[in-house]
Amino acid sequence: MTHACTRGLRRGAVTATAVGMLAAPLAGPTPTAASTAPAGVPGAVTAASPPGPSPAPTSSDVRTLTPEVTRRLDRAVQRVMHEAGVPGVIVGLWTPDQGQYVKSFGVADKATGRRMSADLYMRIGSETKTFTVTALLRLVDRHEVRLDDPVGKYVDGVPGGDRITLRELAGMRSGLFNYSEDDDFYKALTSDPRRPFTPRELLAYAFRHPALFPPGQRFDYSNTNLVLLGLVIEKVSGRSLADYIRTAVLEPAGLHHTYFPSGAEFPQPHAQGYTEQTATGKVEETADWNPSWGWAAGAMISNLDDLRVWARTVATGRLPDGHILISPATQKQRLTTPPTPIPGAGYGLGIFDVHGWIGHNGSLPGYESLTVYLPSARATLVVLLNTDIDHKGSEPSTLFGEAITKIVTPGHVFGLPAQPAAR
C-alpha cells in the first residue's frame, strides 16, 4: 500500500506525497500522551483516545485485547523496531468491545533522544490520496463531475486525455507514467529536497514518457493520476485543492489536526524523519524537506487521533456523527476493488482492500503510515513511524501491520509487499 510517492522517492507503487495550500503556520492543540510505560516495556507510552461512535460488529474477527495479548503486541512491535532499525513508532488499535491498544515506542529525534509520543504530527504520504479522492467524490455527489468524464474535459495537455476517465485515474488504471520514477525528477528532488515543485512541473516529467498501456487495461500505481485529479478538483471547485479538501472533507469529519501544507511547514510537536533516499545514499533528516513534489498524491500531515477517525470515515463514507459524507451509491463504487498484481490486495478509487482491511498506507522520505479499517470487526489500526528505510525489501509500516494483525486478526493478516525501486 505504500510504495510512496517514489516509494519514498523511487518505489513507485502505493504511497505518495502531496503538497498543500495552507499559508498560515500550522499549529494547534494536540492530545497529551500519558507518561506511564507499561511494566516490562521500556520506553513505551500509552495515550487515551476519545471514544467515537462504534456500532456493534456483525461478527467478531478480532481477539480481545487481554493483558496477555497486549504483552504479545508489545513484543511484536519491539521486535520489528529492532530488526528493521526503526527509531520510533506510534501504534493505535481500537475495537468496539474487545479493548484498545495505543502506545508509542522509541525516539522521535535521535539527536536529542526525545521520546516518541502519541500526540505527534506526522507526514502521512500516500494516505493523502484518500483525501484527494474523497474530495473528488464529493463533487461527484454534487453532480459537478462524473467519474466517467475524460480528464481532458478539465485539464489540457494530457496525453490520451480524451480517453482516460476520472475513474481510471482514481483507480490507478490510466496507463500514465509515474513522474516520480523519472530519472531527471529524482535527480532534481534529491539534489535539493527543500525546493518547491508545481503540479505542472510534475506532470511534465510524466508526459515525456509514452503511456504504459491503454486506459483501463490494468492496474499500475502512478502518482501522476492524483496530481491530475487535484487539478480537476481545482478547476471544478474554483478553489485551491488544499482549501477544498479542508472545507469539503476535513471540517465535516472533525479532523482538526490534519493539514495540506503549502510548503515545508510542519506543526509542532512532530517527529524528525530519517531516510536514505538521498543524493549520496547516506541517511539524512527530513523534517524540513518540502513535500510539494507529491502534491495531491501525498503531502498531507496528520496525527493518531485524526487518523483513527478518518479510517472508519473513509471506509464507510459516514461521518463520526453518523451523517453521510459520501453517498452510499458513490461509496459502493469507491469500494469496488478489482484485483491488483499484489496478492490479496484489491484497489478501488483511491483505497485498498488488503485481506479485508480497507484503507491506505503512506511513505515519503523519512516517514511511513498505515491507516486501515476492518468492517467485519469494526476494528481500526493506525501505525505512524519516522523512517521509510526498507528492511530486506519490505516497508517497515507493512512489517508492523503484518505483525500486529497476525496476533489480533489472524483471519485477516495485513500484507503489502514493497514495490521494486525504479533503479
Buried (B, 14 or more C-beta within 10 A) or exposed (E): BBBBBBBBBBBBBBBBBBBBBBEEEBEEEBBEBEEEBBEEBEBBBBBEBEEBEBEEBEEBBBBEBEEEBBBBBBBBBBEBBEEBEBBBBBBBBBBBEBBBBBBBBBBBBBEEEBBBBBBBBBBBBBBBBBBBBBBBBBBBBEEEBEBEBBBBBBBEEBBBBEBBBBBBBBBBBBBBBBBBBBEEBBEBBBEEBEEBBEBEBBBBBBBEBEBBEEBBEEBBBBBBBBBBBBBBBBEBBEBBBBBBBBBBBBEBBBBBBBBBBBBBBBBEEBBBBBBBBBEEEEBBBBBEBBBBBBBBBBBBBBBBBBBBBBBBBBBBBBBBEEEBBBBEEBBEBBBBBEEBEBEBBBBBBBBBBBBBBBBBBBBBBBBBBBBBBBBBBBBBBBBBBBBBBBBEEBBBBBBBBBBBBBBBBEEBBBBBBBBEBBE
